Each structure stands twice: as C-alpha cells, then as structure tokens.
C-alpha cells in the first residue's frame, strides 16, 4: 500500500467508501470501521484517514460505512442496524445545497450494481416463497448493511438552497434500500417543486414492503400536480397502514378540490390503512366537496387515527353534516383531529352535527383535537366549548385540544 502525499491527507473527496478485507488483514493496526470523528487524536484514526483512498472496493458488507461529514452541512446517523437518518446539521440550514447530494452518485451506482448482481428471481409458487422467506430470515444478519436498513428519516427543513436536483440525487440513493418499510420525508420551506414529489412517487413504486409513509412539503412550490402524482402512486400500495401528508401554506394557494378528489379514489385501494393525516392548511380553494370525498373514501376502513387539518379553507356545514353521518361507521377510531380554524362558512349547526357523530364513537378515548378558532360563523363559542367538554368527560378522552376562540 502506498503512502498518500501530505496534500492528500486532509483531502477526502468522497463521503462513502468500501473496504478491501485483504487490505485490512494486512494492516491489523487499522480498524475496518471508519471513524465518526476523523479529527480525533487517536493514532489509528489518523492512519486510517491518511490511507483511506488506497482501498479497493470489494466487501459489500462495508459499502455504507462512511467517514465523518463534519466539513459539510449534511449529516447521516444510524440508529441500531435498521434506521438511517439523513439531515442537516443544526444551524447550517443556509449552507446545505444540491451539490452536497450529488456526492451520493458514486455510492448509488455501487449499491445499484450490487443489488443487480445479487438479485434473486421472484418465487413462482407459494412453497418457494415460504422457503425463501424462512431462509431470508436466518440469513438476515449477513445481508449487506444497506439491505438491513428498513427505516429512513430525511429532515431538511428550512434549507432554502435545496431544490429538485438535490432531492432527485437523494431519491436515487434511497432507491437502493430495497427492504424499506418506513419512509419519513420532511423538506418544508425549501426550493423543491412538484418534480420532487414525482421523484418520491417513483421511489414508492420500487418499495414492496412499505407500511408507513410520511411527507411534509409545507411552504414549498407544490400544486395540484404534485398531489396527483402521490394519488397515482398509492394505487398498488396495498400494504400501507399509515399515510401522513402535509402540504400547508404552499405559495399561490395552488392546491384545490381536484387533487383531493383524485387522492380519495386511490385511498379506497389502501385496504390496510389504519392512520391517515391530511394537513392542507392555508388553501382557500379547498371546500366541503374535496374534504367530503376524502371522508367518503375511508368510511368503510378500520381507521384508528384520522386527522383532517384544513385551516383557512372554504369548508362549510355541508362537510360537518356529512362527517356527523360517516363518523359512526369508523367504529374503531381512537383519535380524531379536525382543524377548520379561520374557515368562515362553519356555523354552530355544523359543529352540533359533528358532535352528534362523535358521541357515537365507542373507542374515542385516546385523543380529540378540534380547532374552530377564528370561524366568524360560530357566535356561541362558550356554549359549544362546554358541550364538547361534556363529551370529552363522558368518553374519558385522555388527550384533547378544543379551540373556539
């Protein structure tokens, strides 16, 4: 192994590296695990950092082993062996940009090539599938690190220099994690557009085992088109149990009933859905028509938690009357949240109809969250609050927020 030049010792051009196990065996004084703190005074750490570019990639087990990212605004963390967190370092939101994610390209190619070389054919019969499942269970610990990860959490809030190009590179990287069951993608107040939503939908198409899906594109340039992309991607995701969609306060009030109606049609195909959150605050083009379509799509599901947050919308009593009729069908509902704050077409009659439906919910004990503050059509605010408080006491609801002011 040749020594690096002195000007190479601090110049680590790539974030990720693989290790040739033969090289490790020949240099037993050097740890095979890259350090999390390359600036540490530890001798082994310094040697590894100075020779890191001499290694040849061979061992798939170490594809995802990486050096510290202290020189950039990007941070990656593992929790146990199953969770990978991708986030911006605290206080460095303004420094993170698309160029940081372009560094994933080489690693993405290596992981994709490895997946392709080791791809197993789909079992043709039920017995073959059962055999493959059992064998896979016992061999799980020997899978490459990226295939042992089942949960990815991305948090890039307030990174206004991050746009579609960076998200596209990041999504291509995440696509190599073929065994994901959990995706959380939070990129609010960034420069991303509908294109990024489309890229996330292309990711959904590759994940066979996904049960949990969370995205937050609040304060981004998202329109109906982005929600249409998502609606289409849910069609064949029959394993999904939780869907959390946040698209609040997007500029130009660009989301309407059209996208909610498209979303409602595909929610009907999510047979195992147990938790649904839709947060579309600040879209005055959304009315009872769109929200009623959503409620109609889930009326026969075994939902346990339902959150509908549509502050500053045009929703009126028509939806609340419909909700009063539909809620009793959701007999397993444990948590219900509704935000119609600053929606001026809501009146006391609508709230009374909703309350009647809530009274029929047998298991509504975990949580109740109702926001009607700023609704000019509700004149008897104290009376309505007392009535809801009595409902909470009768149902023995453990956690609640009721706002009428």
Phi, psi and omega per residue, in radians:
X1 nan 2.267 -3.106
X2 -1.527 2.524 3.096
X3 -1.293 2.501 3.042
X4 -1.286 2.679 3.000
X5 -1.177 2.760 -3.085
X6 -1.072 -0.554 -3.119
X7 -1.339 -0.098 3.111
X8 -1.687 -0.241 -2.995
X9 -1.094 -0.580 -3.116
X10 -1.895 0.199 -3.063
X11 -1.916 1.459 3.099
X12 -1.622 1.881 -2.978
X13 -1.413 -0.452 -3.115
X14 -2.060 2.722 3.121
X15 -1.412 -0.723 -2.993
X16 -1.959 2.588 3.129
X17 -2.521 2.730 2.970
X18 -1.946 2.814 -3.046
X19 -2.080 2.331 3.019
X20 -1.415 1.989 -3.063
X21 -1.047 -0.514 3.102
X22 -1.139 -0.699 3.112
X23 -1.134 -0.665 3.113
X24 -1.105 -0.766 -3.125
X25 -1.078 -0.614 -3.116
X26 -1.351 -0.221 -3.112
X27 -2.302 1.239 -2.992
X28 -1.220 -0.202 3.099
X29 -1.390 -0.068 -3.099
X30 -1.977 2.270 -3.105
X31 -1.225 2.461 3.089
X32 -1.331 -0.139 3.127
X33 -1.781 2.190 -3.130
X34 -1.149 2.482 -3.081
X35 -1.269 2.621 3.041
X36 -1.414 -0.283 -3.124
X37 -2.290 1.510 -3.075
X38 -1.146 -0.276 3.125
X39 -1.561 0.077 3.127
X40 -1.113 2.541 -3.129
X41 -1.289 -0.089 -3.125
X42 -0.982 2.341 -3.070
X43 -1.091 -0.783 -3.131
X44 -1.033 -0.728 3.118
X45 -1.050 -0.795 -3.110
X46 -1.119 -0.719 3.126
X47 -1.104 -0.761 -3.106
X48 -1.123 -0.696 -3.138
X49 -1.157 -0.678 -3.071
X50 -1.279 -0.396 -3.070
X51 -1.933 0.151 -2.943
X52 -1.107 -0.535 -3.094
X53 -1.397 -0.054 -3.139
X54 -1.511 -0.186 -3.056
X55 -1.350 2.553 3.063
X56 -1.778 2.454 -3.097
X57 -1.368 2.089 3.069
X58 -2.476 -0.720 -2.976
X59 -1.485 1.909 -3.113
X60 -1.145 -0.386 3.128
X61 -1.055 -0.536 -3.031
X62 -1.853 0.292 -3.111
X63 -1.007 -0.667 -3.052
X64 -1.616 0.044 3.077
X65 -1.196 2.312 -3.020
X66 -2.408 2.785 3.078
X67 -1.484 2.973 3.117
X68 -1.094 2.588 3.104
X69 -1.870 0.587 -3.027
X70 -1.130 -0.350 -3.126
X71 -1.495 -0.067 -3.128
X72 -2.178 3.004 3.116
X73 -1.490 -0.071 -3.084
X74 -1.645 2.465 -3.093
X75 -2.382 2.365 3.067
X76 -2.145 2.390 -3.116
X77 -2.374 2.519 3.009
X78 -1.797 2.490 2.921
X79 -2.084 1.977 -3.027
X80 0.986 -2.450 -3.134
X81 -1.899 -0.014 -2.965
X82 -1.977 -0.172 -3.034
X83 -2.165 2.307 3.052
X84 -2.105 2.206 3.092
X85 -1.890 2.269 3.109
X86 -2.063 2.033 -3.033
X87 -2.648 2.969 3.077
X88 -1.571 2.495 3.094
X89 -1.193 2.478 -3.101
X90 -0.959 2.260 3.112
X91 1.444 0.011 -3.097
X92 -2.035 0.406 -3.105
X93 -1.020 -0.676 -3.083
X94 -1.271 -0.288 -3.100
X95 -1.627 -0.337 -3.115
X96 -1.341 2.296 -3.132
X97 -2.486 3.128 -3.098
X98 -1.012 -0.565 -3.040
X99 -1.083 -0.507 3.131
X100 -1.124 -0.611 -3.085
X101 -1.406 -0.349 3.108
X102 -1.152 -0.339 3.108
X103 -1.213 -0.209 3.094
X104 -1.297 -0.273 -2.940
X105 -1.023 -0.826 -3.130
X106 -1.113 -0.761 3.132
X107 -1.122 -0.721 3.127
X108 -1.019 -0.731 3.136
X109 -1.127 -0.729 -3.138
X110 -1.118 -0.780 3.142
X111 -1.149 -0.717 3.136
X112 -1.113 -0.741 3.114
X113 -1.093 -0.724 3.126
X114 -1.107 -0.772 3.130
X115 -1.067 -0.710 -3.108
X116 -1.175 -0.732 -3.135
X117 -1.141 -0.559 -3.045
X118 -1.866 0.276 -3.107
X119 -1.183 2.280 3.122
X120 -1.695 2.498 3.111
X121 -1.164 2.638 3.102
X122 -1.159 2.355 3.105
X123 -1.044 2.382 -3.093
X124 -1.486 -0.445 -3.114
X125 -2.223 2.929 3.127
X126 -1.117 -0.650 3.135
X127 -1.150 -0.695 3.107
X128 -1.136 -0.669 3.119
X129 -1.134 -0.772 3.136
X130 -1.093 -0.723 3.129
X131 -1.104 -0.805 -3.124
X132 -1.103 -0.632 3.134
X133 -1.150 -0.778 3.138
X134 -1.129 -0.805 3.122
X135 -1.089 -0.727 3.129
X136 -1.089 -0.608 3.127
X137 -1.118 -0.761 -3.101
X138 -1.328 -0.386 -3.140
X139 -1.700 0.068 -3.025
X140 -0.973 -0.716 -3.095
X141 -1.175 -0.282 -3.117
X142 -1.690 0.011 3.102
X143 -1.173 2.648 3.004
X144 -0.974 2.673 -3.013
X145 -0.981 -0.688 -3.071
X146 -1.204 -0.447 3.119
X147 -1.515 -0.122 3.036
X148 -1.556 -0.219 3.140
X149 -1.418 2.215 -3.131
X150 -2.011 -0.125 -3.033
X151 -2.398 2.187 3.086
X152 -2.190 2.281 3.126
X153 -2.111 2.069 3.130
X154 -1.926 2.180 3.130
X155 -2.286 1.857 -3.075
X156 -2.301 0.642 -3.086
X157 -1.100 2.467 3.027
X158 1.177 0.285 3.056
X159 -1.585 1.507 -2.966
X160 -1.310 -0.157 3.057
X161 -1.629 -0.007 3.084
X162 -1.596 2.181 -3.114
X163 -2.282 -2.769 -3.034
X164 -1.100 -0.642 -3.097
X165 -1.108 -0.779 3.126
X166 -1.155 -0.739 -3.140
X167 -1.121 -0.660 3.128
X168 -1.092 -0.767 3.101
X169 -1.120 -0.683 3.133
X170 -1.154 -0.731 3.141
X171 -1.129 -0.713 3.094
X172 -1.028 -0.664 3.094
X173 -1.134 -0.812 -3.097
X174 -1.141 -0.495 -3.133
X175 -1.076 -0.364 -3.126
X176 -1.348 -0.177 3.100
X177 -1.576 1.496 -2.906
X178 -1.361 -0.191 -3.069
X179 -1.855 0.389 -3.112
X180 -1.179 2.383 3.006
X181 -2.017 -0.202 -2.994
X182 -2.431 2.141 3.084
X183 -2.228 2.226 3.050
X184 -2.233 2.083 -3.001
X185 -2.254 1.816 -3.077
X186 -2.046 1.896 -3.079
X187 -2.344 0.664 -3.063
X188 -1.200 2.621 -3.128
X189 1.013 0.863 3.037
X190 -2.157 -3.053 -3.092
X191 -1.648 0.220 -3.067
X192 -1.281 2.742 -3.109
X193 -2.236 -2.925 3.116
X194 -1.002 -0.478 -3.138
X195 -1.041 -0.710 3.133
X196 -1.153 -0.648 3.075
X197 -1.091 -0.713 3.094
X198 -1.074 -0.656 3.103
X199 -1.145 -0.703 3.100
X200 -1.120 -0.640 3.095
X201 -1.148 -0.629 3.071
X202 -1.134 -0.570 3.044
X203 -1.127 -0.762 3.141
X204 -0.996 -0.613 -3.126
X205 -1.156 -0.300 -3.112
X206 -1.700 -0.167 -3.018
X207 -1.750 1.975 -3.063
X208 -1.466 -0.395 -2.945
X209 -1.983 0.223 -3.020
X210 -1.137 2.223 3.085
X211 -2.061 -0.392 -3.079
X212 -2.242 2.222 -3.109
X213 -2.393 2.119 -3.118
X214 -2.313 2.224 3.020
X215 -2.365 2.501 3.070
X216 -2.301 1.842 3.091
X217 -1.973 0.519 3.128
X218 -1.055 2.494 3.112
X219 1.091 0.435 3.045
X220 -1.925 2.972 -3.079
X221 -1.489 1.162 -3.099
X222 -1.859 2.427 3.132
X223 -2.140 -3.025 3.064
X224 -0.935 -0.606 -3.086
X225 -1.022 -0.723 3.128
X226 -1.096 -0.705 3.122
X227 -1.220 -0.604 3.052
X228 -1.031 -0.756 3.099
X229 -0.964 -0.850 -3.117
X230 -1.099 -0.764 -3.140
X231 -0.999 -0.739 -3.137
X232 -1.175 -0.579 -3.076
X233 -1.300 -0.317 -3.125
X234 -1.439 -0.133 -2.999
X235 -1.009 -0.728 -3.051
X236 -1.920 0.332 -3.120
X237 -1.729 1.197 -3.039
X238 -1.321 -0.082 3.097
X239 -1.636 -0.141 -3.086
X240 -1.089 2.227 3.105
X241 -1.923 -0.474 3.141
X242 -2.340 2.281 3.082
X243 -2.257 2.135 3.114
X244 -2.168 1.992 -3.106
X245 -2.138 2.092 3.105
X246 -2.089 2.058 3.123
X247 -2.375 0.866 -3.060
X248 -1.477 2.559 2.979
X249 0.947 0.680 3.032
X250 -1.283 2.470 -3.079
X251 -1.019 2.628 3.045
X252 1.204 0.204 3.052
X253 0.859 0.904 -2.854
X254 -1.599 0.052 -3.134
X255 -1.901 2.348 -3.000
X256 -2.255 -3.051 3.085
X257 -1.056 -0.521 -3.065
X258 -1.001 -0.816 -3.101
X259 -1.242 -0.589 3.098
X260 -1.157 -0.651 3.110
X261 -1.185 -0.669 3.076
X262 -1.126 -0.706 3.123
X263 -1.124 -0.674 -3.107
X264 -1.095 -0.632 -3.113
X265 -1.141 -0.638 -3.121
X266 -1.477 -0.425 3.065
X267 -1.094 -0.490 3.114
X268 -1.079 -0.472 -3.104
X269 -1.473 -0.178 -3.139
X270 -1.470 1.457 -2.968
X271 -1.145 -0.516 -3.049
X272 -1.728 0.219 -3.051
X273 -1.082 2.212 3.132
X274 -2.068 -0.457 -3.101
X275 -2.336 2.263 3.104
X276 -2.378 2.178 2.997
X277 -2.190 2.191 3.018
X278 -2.132 2.050 3.110
X279 -2.088 1.839 -3.116
X280 -2.214 0.836 -3.130
X281 -1.101 2.508 3.026
X282 1.488 0.303 3.127
X283 -1.987 1.649 -3.032
X284 -1.272 -0.124 3.091
X285 -1.512 -0.086 3.094
X286 -1.512 2.299 -3.101
X287 -2.259 -3.013 3.136
X288 -1.027 -0.534 -3.129
X289 -1.023 -0.852 -3.119
X290 -1.216 -0.753 -3.086
X291 -1.241 -0.616 3.086
X292 -1.144 -0.612 3.099
X293 -1.081 -0.724 3.100
X294 -1.083 -0.833 -3.115
X295 -1.106 -0.651 3.096
X296 -1.141 -0.532 -3.113
X297 -1.249 -0.437 -3.070
X298 -1.920 0.117 -3.001
X299 -1.141 -0.351 -3.136
X300 -1.924 0.229 -3.128
X301 -1.649 2.799 3.112
X302 -1.554 0.965 -3.126
X303 -1.149 2.453 3.054
X304 -1.862 -0.521 3.123
X305 -2.396 2.331 3.130
X306 -2.428 2.134 3.113
X307 -2.177 2.166 3.098
X308 -2.191 1.809 -3.062
X309 -1.987 1.877 -3.051
X310 -2.369 1.003 3.116
X311 -1.093 2.524 3.094
X312 1.030 0.815 3.103
X313 -1.931 -3.085 3.081
X314 -1.785 0.310 3.111
X315 -1.085 2.428 -3.118
X316 -2.261 -2.883 -3.086
X317 -1.105 -0.408 3.134
X318 -1.011 -0.738 3.111
X319 -1.190 -0.755 -3.106
X320 -1.118 -0.643 3.060
X321 -1.111 -0.735 3.122
X322 -1.151 -0.721 3.114
X323 -1.073 -0.681 3.105
X324 -1.073 -0.515 3.115
X325 -1.435 -0.632 -3.023
X326 -1.458 -0.645 -3.040
X327 -0.935 -0.693 3.117
X328 -1.039 -0.416 3.085
X329 -1.230 -0.452 -3.136
X330 -1.525 1.137 -2.927
X331 -1.213 -0.299 3.119
X332 -1.633 0.052 -3.053
X333 -1.115 2.149 3.128
X334 -1.807 -0.475 -3.118
X335 -2.331 2.325 3.075
X336 -2.358 2.263 3.084
X337 -2.256 2.349 3.124
X338 -2.463 2.134 3.116
X339 -2.056 1.874 3.044
X340 -2.131 0.547 3.127
X341 -1.013 2.500 3.096
X342 1.051 0.450 3.037
X343 -1.798 1.839 -2.872
X344 -1.401 -0.002 -3.121
X345 -1.747 0.103 3.105
X346 -1.568 2.337 3.132
X347 -2.177 3.116 3.140
X348 -1.047 -0.680 -3.128
X349 -1.042 -0.719 3.121
X350 -1.120 -0.756 -3.135
X351 -1.130 -0.671 3.109
X352 -1.109 -0.688 3.100
X353 -1.134 -0.694 3.094
X354 -1.114 -0.785 -3.133
X355 -1.030 -0.683 3.122
X356 -1.070 -0.712 3.094
X357 -1.160 -0.681 3.126
X358 -1.129 -0.600 3.137
X359 -1.086 -0.412 -3.114
X360 -1.491 -0.102 -3.104
X361 -1.422 2.022 -3.018
X362 -1.265 -0.641 -3.009
X363 -1.862 0.267 -3.112
X364 -1.281 1.367 -3.093
X365 -2.183 -0.283 -3.056
X366 -1.443 -0.804 -3.092
X367 -2.837 2.494 3.043
X368 -2.435 2.141 -3.068
X369 -2.302 1.937 -3.090
X370 -2.200 2.235 -3.124
X371 -2.191 1.900 3.092
X372 -2.175 0.322 3.136
X373 -1.171 2.431 3.132
X374 1.468 0.037 3.099
X375 -1.417 1.910 -3.040
X376 -1.190 -0.356 -3.113
X377 -1.398 -0.143 3.124
X378 -1.726 1.778 -3.059
X379 -1.613 -0.477 -3.093
X380 -1.771 1.097 -3.017
X381 -1.104 -0.786 -3.104
X382 -1.132 -0.696 3.130
X383 -1.104 -0.769 -3.123
X384 -1.151 -0.689 -3.139
X385 -1.134 -0.727 3.116
X386 -1.079 -0.693 -3.127
X387 -1.137 -0.747 3.111
X388 -1.189 -0.639 3.104
X389 -1.078 -0.681 3.098
X390 -1.130 -0.668 3.077
X391 -1.084 -0.775 -3.134
X392 -1.077 -0.727 -3.141
X393 -1.178 -0.701 -3.132
X394 -1.170 -0.646 -3.118
X395 -1.480 -0.184 -3.089
X396 1.009 0.810 3.131
X397 -1.225 2.239 -3.030
X398 -1.382 -0.629 -3.095
X399 -2.289 2.311 -3.093
X400 -2.747 2.673 2.971
X401 -2.421 2.154 3.138
X402 -2.211 2.086 -3.118
X403 -2.236 2.191 3.060
X404 -2.177 -0.147 -3.059
X405 -1.296 nan nan
